[in-house]
């Protein structure tokens, strides 16, 4: 587990997801030597997919510990790695939003 984030304030999930997706997209052509995101996007497929699995497991373990701040921290890691995965496979956050919208109508 990484170091927990201090002084977290509530935010706008839509704006946050769009902004993060834009940053991730912008790293697609960055140097893997200087950008972790570029390494995930350009590296071995299994490395990214294993990272998603690892982060999902860490969310589960934080939930089992009933540790609110740890759940939030690990969930943020999972969402980041999921957005990187979507970028790698060409699924936009708008498509993801459309899928989620279609499910609750």
DSSP file (Angstrom, degrees, kcal/mol; ACC not computed):
  #  RESIDUE AA STRUCTURE BP1 BP2  ACC     N-H-->O    O-->H-N    N-H-->O    O-->H-N    TCO  KAPPA ALPHA  PHI   PSI    X-CA   Y-CA   Z-CA
    1    1 A X              0   0    0      0, 0.0     3,-0.1     0, 0.0     2,-0.0   0.000 360.0 360.0 360.0 138.8    0.0    0.0    0.0
    2    2 A X        -     0   0    0      1,-0.1     2,-0.3    71,-0.0     3,-0.0  -0.194 360.0 -70.6 -79.4 179.2    1.2    3.5   -0.8
    3    3 A X        -     0   0    0      1,-0.1    -1,-0.1    70,-0.0     0, 0.0  -0.561  57.8-110.5 -74.6 132.9    1.1    6.4    1.5
    4    4 A X        -     0   0    0     -2,-0.3     2,-0.3     1,-0.1    -1,-0.1  -0.294  31.1-109.5 -66.3 147.8   -2.4    7.6    2.2
    5    5 A X        -     0   0    0     64,-0.2     3,-0.4    -3,-0.0     2,-0.2  -0.613  32.4-139.7 -80.3 131.9   -3.4   11.0    0.8
    6    6 A X  S    S+     0   0    0     -2,-0.3    -1,-0.0     1,-0.2     0, 0.0  -0.600  73.0  11.3 -91.1 152.7   -3.9   13.7    3.3
    7    7 A X  S    S-     0   0    0     -2,-0.2     2,-0.3     1,-0.2    -1,-0.2   0.853  76.3-173.7  55.2  45.4   -6.7   16.3    3.4
    8    8 A X        -     0   0    0     -3,-0.4     2,-0.3     1,-0.0    -1,-0.2  -0.554   3.9-162.0 -73.5 130.3   -8.8   14.8    0.6
    9    9 A X        -     0   0    0     -2,-0.3    -1,-0.0     1,-0.1     0, 0.0  -0.840  27.8 -96.4-110.4 149.6  -11.8   17.0   -0.4
   10   10 A X        -     0   0    0     -2,-0.3     2,-0.2     1,-0.1    -1,-0.1  -0.302  49.2-175.5 -60.3 148.6  -14.9   15.9   -2.2
   11   11 A X        -     0   0    0      0, 0.0     2,-0.7     0, 0.0     3,-0.1  -0.740  35.1 -85.5-136.1-176.1  -14.8   16.5   -6.0
   12   12 A X     >  -     0   0    0     -2,-0.2     4,-2.7     1,-0.2     5,-0.2  -0.873  33.2-158.4 -97.9 107.7  -16.9   16.2   -9.1
   13   13 A X  H  > S+     0   0    0     -2,-0.7     4,-2.7     1,-0.2     5,-0.2   0.848  88.9  52.8 -60.8 -36.8  -16.5   12.6  -10.4
   14   14 A X  H  > S+     0   0    0      2,-0.2     4,-2.4     1,-0.2    -1,-0.2   0.952 113.2  42.0 -63.9 -48.7  -17.4   13.5  -14.0
   15   15 A X  H  > S+     0   0    0      1,-0.2     4,-2.6     2,-0.2    -2,-0.2   0.891 115.7  51.2 -64.8 -39.6  -14.9   16.3  -14.3
   16   16 A X  H  X S+     0   0    0     -4,-2.7     4,-2.6     2,-0.2     5,-0.2   0.930 111.6  46.1 -64.1 -46.2  -12.2   14.2  -12.5
   17   17 A X  H  X S+     0   0    0     -4,-2.7     4,-2.7    -5,-0.2    -2,-0.2   0.920 114.0  48.3 -64.7 -43.9  -12.7   11.2  -14.8
   18   18 A X  H  X S+     0   0    0     -4,-2.4     4,-2.1    -5,-0.2    -2,-0.2   0.935 113.8  47.2 -61.0 -46.1  -12.7   13.3  -17.9
   19   19 A X  H  X S+     0   0    0     -4,-2.6     4,-2.1     2,-0.2    -2,-0.2   0.917 113.9  46.3 -63.3 -44.2   -9.6   15.1  -16.8
   20   20 A X  H  X S+     0   0    0     -4,-2.6     4,-2.7     1,-0.2    -1,-0.2   0.907 111.0  52.7 -65.4 -41.4   -7.8   11.9  -15.9
   21   21 A X  H  X S+     0   0    0     -4,-2.7     4,-2.6    -5,-0.2    -1,-0.2   0.881 108.9  50.9 -61.1 -37.8   -8.8   10.3  -19.1
   22   22 A X  H  X S+     0   0    0     -4,-2.1     4,-2.3     2,-0.2    -1,-0.2   0.914 110.4  48.2 -66.3 -42.8   -7.4   13.2  -21.1
   23   23 A X  H  X S+     0   0    0     -4,-2.1     4,-0.9     2,-0.2    -2,-0.2   0.937 112.8  48.5 -62.2 -45.7   -4.1   13.0  -19.2
   24   24 A X  H >< S+     0   0    0     -4,-2.7     3,-0.9     1,-0.2     4,-0.3   0.926 111.0  50.4 -60.3 -45.7   -3.9    9.3  -19.8
   25   25 A X  H >< S+     0   0    0     -4,-2.6     3,-1.5     1,-0.3     4,-0.3   0.897 106.8  55.5 -59.0 -40.7   -4.7    9.8  -23.5
   26   26 A X  H 3< S+     0   0    0     -4,-2.3     3,-0.4     1,-0.3    -1,-0.3   0.704 102.5  57.0 -66.4 -19.6   -2.0   12.4  -23.8
   27   27 A X  T X< S+     0   0    0     -3,-0.9     3,-1.4    -4,-0.9    -1,-0.3   0.476  76.5  98.0 -89.1  -2.8    0.6    9.9  -22.4
   28   28 A X  T <  S+     0   0    0     -3,-1.5    -1,-0.2    -4,-0.3    -2,-0.1   0.866  95.2  31.0 -53.9 -39.8   -0.1    7.4  -25.2
   29   29 A X  T 3  S+     0   0    0     -3,-0.4    -1,-0.3    -4,-0.3    -2,-0.1   0.276  96.7 115.9-104.5  10.1    2.9    8.6  -27.2
   30   30 A X  S <  S-     0   0    0     -3,-1.4     2,-0.4     1,-0.1    -3,-0.1  -0.233  79.5 -84.5 -73.0 168.1    5.1    9.6  -24.2
   31   31 A X    >>  -     0   0    0      1,-0.1     4,-1.6     2,-0.0     3,-1.2  -0.607  26.6-146.1 -75.7 126.4    8.4    7.9  -23.5
   32   32 A X  T 34 S+     0   0    0     -2,-0.4     7,-0.2     1,-0.3    -1,-0.1   0.717  98.4  65.1 -63.8 -19.1    7.9    4.8  -21.4
   33   33 A X  T 34 S+     0   0    0      1,-0.2    -1,-0.3     5,-0.1     3,-0.1   0.784 115.4  26.4 -72.8 -26.4   11.3    5.6  -19.7
   34   34 A X  T <4 S+     0   0    0     -3,-1.2     2,-0.5     1,-0.2    -2,-0.2   0.526 116.7  60.7-114.3  -9.1    9.8    8.8  -18.2
   35   35 A X     X  -     0   0    0     -4,-1.6     4,-2.1     1,-0.1    -1,-0.2  -0.965  53.1-163.4-129.7 118.9    6.1    8.0  -17.9
   36   36 A X  H  > S+     0   0    0     -2,-0.5     4,-2.1     1,-0.2     5,-0.2   0.898  98.4  53.4 -60.3 -41.5    4.5    5.2  -15.8
   37   37 A X  H  > S+     0   0    0      1,-0.2     4,-2.5     2,-0.2    -1,-0.2   0.919 107.4  50.3 -61.7 -44.0    1.3    5.6  -17.8
   38   38 A X  H  > S+     0   0    0     -7,-0.2     4,-2.7     1,-0.2     5,-0.3   0.891 107.8  54.4 -61.6 -39.1    3.2    5.3  -21.1
   39   39 A X  H  X S+     0   0    0     -4,-2.1     4,-2.0    -8,-0.2    -1,-0.2   0.915 110.7  45.9 -60.2 -42.1    4.8    2.1  -19.8
   40   40 A X  H  < S+     0   0    0     -4,-2.1    -2,-0.2     1,-0.2     8,-0.2   0.900 116.2  45.1 -67.2 -40.1    1.4    0.7  -19.1
   41   41 A X  H  < S+     0   0    0     -4,-2.5    -2,-0.2     1,-0.2    -1,-0.2   0.850 126.1  29.0 -72.2 -34.7    0.0    1.7  -22.4
   42   42 A X  H  < S+     0   0    0     -4,-2.7    -2,-0.2    -5,-0.2    -3,-0.2   0.594 106.8  83.0-104.0 -13.9    2.9    0.6  -24.5
   43   43 A X  S  < S-     0   0    0     -4,-2.0     2,-0.1    -5,-0.3    -3,-0.1   0.114  95.5 -42.6 -80.9-165.1    4.3   -2.3  -22.5
   44   44 A X    >>  -     0   0    0      1,-0.1     4,-1.2     2,-0.0     3,-0.7  -0.371  49.2-132.6 -63.6 134.5    3.3   -5.9  -22.3
   45   45 A X  H 3> S+     0   0    0      1,-0.2     4,-2.3     2,-0.2     3,-0.4   0.899 104.9  56.6 -53.8 -45.4   -0.5   -6.5  -22.1
   46   46 A X  H 3> S+     0   0    0      1,-0.2     4,-2.6     2,-0.2    -1,-0.2   0.812  98.9  60.8 -62.0 -30.6   -0.2   -8.9  -19.2
   47   47 A X  H <> S+     0   0    0     -3,-0.7     4,-1.5     2,-0.2    -1,-0.2   0.930 109.6  41.3 -62.8 -44.5    1.6   -6.3  -17.1
   48   48 A X  H  X S+     0   0    0     -4,-1.2     4,-2.1    -3,-0.4    -2,-0.2   0.929 115.3  49.7 -68.1 -45.9   -1.3   -3.9  -17.3
   49   49 A X  H  X S+     0   0    0     -4,-2.3     4,-1.9     1,-0.2    -2,-0.2   0.872 110.1  51.1 -65.1 -36.0   -4.0   -6.6  -16.8
   50   50 A X  H  X S+     0   0    0     -4,-2.6     4,-2.7    -5,-0.2    -1,-0.2   0.876 107.5  54.4 -65.4 -36.5   -2.1   -8.0  -13.8
   51   51 A X  H  X S+     0   0    0     -4,-1.5     4,-2.6    -5,-0.2    -2,-0.2   0.900 106.4  50.7 -65.4 -40.6   -2.0   -4.5  -12.3
   52   52 A X  H  X S+     0   0    0     -4,-2.1     4,-2.4     2,-0.2    -1,-0.2   0.930 112.3  47.4 -61.1 -45.1   -5.8   -4.1  -12.6
   53   53 A X  H  X S+     0   0    0     -4,-1.9     4,-2.2     2,-0.2    -2,-0.2   0.918 111.8  50.5 -61.9 -44.2   -6.3   -7.5  -10.9
   54   54 A X  H  X S+     0   0    0     -4,-2.7     4,-2.1     1,-0.2    -2,-0.2   0.922 111.6  47.2 -60.1 -45.9   -3.8   -6.5   -8.1
   55   55 A X  H  X S+     0   0    0     -4,-2.6     4,-1.8     2,-0.2    23,-0.2   0.884 110.4  52.3 -67.2 -37.8   -5.6   -3.2   -7.5
   56   56 A X  H  X S+     0   0    0     -4,-2.4     4,-2.1     1,-0.2    -1,-0.2   0.911 109.6  50.1 -62.6 -41.4   -9.0   -4.8   -7.4
   57   57 A X  H  X S+     0   0    0     -4,-2.2     4,-2.5     1,-0.2    -2,-0.2   0.889 107.6  53.6 -63.5 -39.4   -7.7   -7.3   -4.8
   58   58 A X  H  X S+     0   0    0     -4,-2.1     4,-2.2     2,-0.2    -1,-0.2   0.854 106.6  52.2 -66.0 -34.1   -6.3   -4.4   -2.8
   59   59 A X  H  X S+     0   0    0     -4,-1.8     4,-2.3    15,-0.2    -1,-0.2   0.937 110.1  49.2 -63.4 -45.7   -9.8   -2.8   -2.8
   60   60 A X  H  X S+     0   0    0     -4,-2.1     4,-2.4     1,-0.2    -2,-0.2   0.923 111.4  48.7 -59.2 -45.2  -11.3   -6.0   -1.5
   61   61 A X  H  X S+     0   0    0     -4,-2.5     4,-1.6     1,-0.2    -1,-0.2   0.888 109.9  51.3 -65.5 -38.6   -8.7   -6.4    1.2
   62   62 A X  H  <>S+     0   0    0     -4,-2.2     5,-1.8     2,-0.2     4,-0.4   0.889 110.4  50.0 -64.1 -38.4   -9.3   -2.8    2.3
   63   63 A X  H ><5S+     0   0    0     -4,-2.3     3,-1.2     1,-0.2    -2,-0.2   0.905 106.8  54.0 -65.1 -41.2  -13.0   -3.5    2.5
   64   64 A X  H 3<5S+     0   0    0     -4,-2.4    -1,-0.2     1,-0.3    -2,-0.2   0.845 109.3  48.7 -61.4 -32.3  -12.4   -6.6    4.5
   65   65 A X  T 3<5S-     0   0    0     -4,-1.6    -1,-0.3    -5,-0.2    -2,-0.2   0.550 105.5-134.9 -81.3  -8.1  -10.4   -4.3    7.0
   66   66 A X  T < 5 +     0   0    0     -3,-1.2     2,-0.8    -4,-0.4    -3,-0.2   0.894  49.9 154.6  53.6  44.1  -13.3   -1.9    7.0
   67   67 A X     >< -     0   0    0     -5,-1.8     4,-2.8     1,-0.2     5,-0.2  -0.861  30.1-164.8-109.0  99.0  -10.8    1.0    6.6
   68   68 A X  H  > S+     0   0    0     -2,-0.8     4,-2.4     1,-0.2    -1,-0.2   0.887  86.9  44.3 -51.7 -53.2  -12.6    3.9    4.9
   69   69 A X  H  > S+     0   0    0      1,-0.2     4,-2.3     2,-0.2    -1,-0.2   0.873 114.6  49.9 -64.5 -37.1   -9.5    5.9    3.9
   70   70 A X  H  > S+     0   0    0      2,-0.2     4,-2.7     1,-0.2     5,-0.3   0.890 109.1  52.1 -69.0 -39.1   -7.7    2.8    2.7
   71   71 A X  H  X S+     0   0    0     -4,-2.8     4,-2.7    -9,-0.3     5,-0.2   0.946 111.4  47.2 -59.3 -48.3  -10.7    1.8    0.6
   72   72 A X  H  X S+     0   0    0     -4,-2.4     4,-2.0    -5,-0.2    -2,-0.2   0.920 113.1  49.0 -60.0 -44.8  -10.8    5.3   -1.0
   73   73 A X  H  X S+     0   0    0     -4,-2.3     4,-1.7     1,-0.2    -2,-0.2   0.932 115.3  42.0 -61.6 -49.3   -7.0    5.1   -1.7
   74   74 A X  H  X S+     0   0    0     -4,-2.7     4,-2.4     1,-0.2   -15,-0.2   0.855 111.0  56.4 -70.6 -34.5   -7.1    1.7   -3.3
   75   75 A X  H  X S+     0   0    0     -4,-2.7     4,-2.8    -5,-0.3    -1,-0.2   0.890 105.5  52.5 -62.8 -38.3  -10.3    2.5   -5.3
   76   76 A X  H  X S+     0   0    0     -4,-2.0     4,-2.4     2,-0.2    -1,-0.2   0.913 108.9  49.7 -63.3 -41.8   -8.5    5.5   -6.8
   77   77 A X  H  X S+     0   0    0     -4,-1.7     4,-2.4     2,-0.2    -2,-0.2   0.921 112.0  48.6 -60.2 -43.4   -5.6    3.2   -7.8
   78   78 A X  H  X S+     0   0    0     -4,-2.4     4,-2.5   -23,-0.2    -2,-0.2   0.924 110.9  49.1 -63.8 -45.5   -8.1    0.8   -9.4
   79   79 A X  H  X S+     0   0    0     -4,-2.8     4,-2.7     2,-0.2    -1,-0.2   0.921 111.0  50.7 -62.3 -43.8  -10.0    3.5  -11.3
   80   80 A X  H  X S+     0   0    0     -4,-2.4     4,-2.2     1,-0.2    -2,-0.2   0.956 113.2  44.6 -57.0 -51.2   -6.7    4.9  -12.6
   81   81 A X  H  X S+     0   0    0     -4,-2.4     4,-2.1     1,-0.2    -1,-0.2   0.842 112.2  53.0 -66.5 -31.9   -5.6    1.5  -13.9
   82   82 A X  H  X S+     0   0    0     -4,-2.5     4,-2.6     2,-0.2    -1,-0.2   0.912 108.6  49.8 -66.8 -42.0   -9.0    0.8  -15.3
   83   83 A X  H  X S+     0   0    0     -4,-2.7     4,-2.4     2,-0.2    -2,-0.2   0.883 109.7  51.1 -64.6 -37.3   -8.9    4.1  -17.2
   84   84 A X  H  X S+     0   0    0     -4,-2.2     4,-2.6     2,-0.2    -1,-0.2   0.918 110.3  50.3 -62.9 -42.2   -5.5    3.2  -18.6
   85   85 A X  H  X S+     0   0    0     -4,-2.1     4,-1.8     2,-0.2    -2,-0.2   0.924 109.6  49.8 -61.7 -45.2   -6.9   -0.2  -19.7
   86   86 A X  H  <>S+     0   0    0     -4,-2.6     5,-2.8     1,-0.2     4,-0.3   0.921 111.6  49.2 -60.4 -43.5   -9.8    1.5  -21.4
   87   87 A X  H ><5S+     0   0    0     -4,-2.4     3,-1.2     1,-0.2    -2,-0.2   0.919 108.3  53.4 -61.1 -44.2   -7.4    3.9  -23.2
   88   88 A X  H 3<5S+     0   0    0     -4,-2.6    -1,-0.2     1,-0.3    -2,-0.2   0.861 115.2  40.3 -60.2 -35.5   -5.2    1.0  -24.3
   89   89 A X  T 3<5S-     0   0    0     -4,-1.8    -1,-0.3    -5,-0.2    -2,-0.2   0.284 116.8-109.3-101.8  10.5   -8.2   -0.8  -25.8
   90   90 A X  T < 5 +     0   0    0     -3,-1.2     2,-0.6    -4,-0.3    -3,-0.2   0.736  68.7 140.8  76.1  23.9   -9.8    2.2  -27.4
   91   91 A X      < -     0   0    0     -5,-2.8    -1,-0.2    -6,-0.2    -2,-0.1  -0.895  40.7-146.2-100.1 120.2  -12.8    2.5  -25.1
   92   92 A X     >  -     0   0    0     -2,-0.6     4,-2.1     1,-0.1     5,-0.1  -0.398  21.5-118.6 -83.0 160.9  -13.6    6.2  -24.3
   93   93 A X  H  > S+     0   0    0      1,-0.2     4,-2.6     2,-0.2     5,-0.1   0.799 117.1  59.0 -67.1 -26.4  -15.0    7.4  -21.0
   94   94 A X  H  > S+     0   0    0      2,-0.2     4,-2.4     1,-0.2    -1,-0.2   0.904 105.5  47.9 -67.1 -40.2  -18.0    8.7  -23.0
   95   95 A X  H  > S+     0   0    0      2,-0.2     4,-2.5     1,-0.2    -2,-0.2   0.918 111.5  50.6 -63.4 -42.8  -18.6    5.1  -24.2
   96   96 A X  H  X S+     0   0    0     -4,-2.1     4,-2.5     1,-0.2    -2,-0.2   0.925 110.3  49.4 -60.2 -44.8  -18.3    3.9  -20.6
   97   97 A X  H  X S+     0   0    0     -4,-2.6     4,-3.1     1,-0.2    -1,-0.2   0.909 109.9  51.8 -60.9 -42.2  -20.8    6.5  -19.4
   98   98 A X  H  X S+     0   0    0     -4,-2.4     4,-2.5     2,-0.2    -1,-0.2   0.901 109.3  49.9 -61.2 -41.2  -23.2    5.5  -22.2
   99   99 A X  H  X S+     0   0    0     -4,-2.5     4,-1.1     2,-0.2    -2,-0.2   0.933 113.7  44.8 -62.2 -46.3  -22.9    1.9  -21.1
  100  100 A X  H  X S+     0   0    0     -4,-2.5     4,-0.8     1,-0.2     3,-0.3   0.908 113.0  51.2 -65.3 -41.4  -23.6    2.8  -17.5
  101  101 A X  H >< S+     0   0    0     -4,-3.1     3,-0.9     1,-0.2     4,-0.3   0.917 107.0  54.0 -60.9 -42.9  -26.5    5.1  -18.5
  102  102 A X  H >< S+     0   0    0     -4,-2.5     3,-0.6     1,-0.2    -1,-0.2   0.782 104.2  57.3 -63.3 -26.7  -28.1    2.4  -20.6
  103  103 A X  H 3< S+     0   0    0     -4,-1.1    -1,-0.2    -3,-0.3    -2,-0.2   0.717 108.1  43.4 -79.4 -21.4  -28.1    0.1  -17.6
  104  104 A X  T <<        0   0    0     -3,-0.9    -1,-0.2    -4,-0.8    -2,-0.2   0.241 360.0 360.0-111.3  16.1  -30.1    2.3  -15.3
  105  105 A X    <         0   0    0     -3,-0.6    -1,-0.2    -4,-0.3    -2,-0.1   0.434 360.0 360.0 -93.0 360.0  -32.8    3.4  -17.7
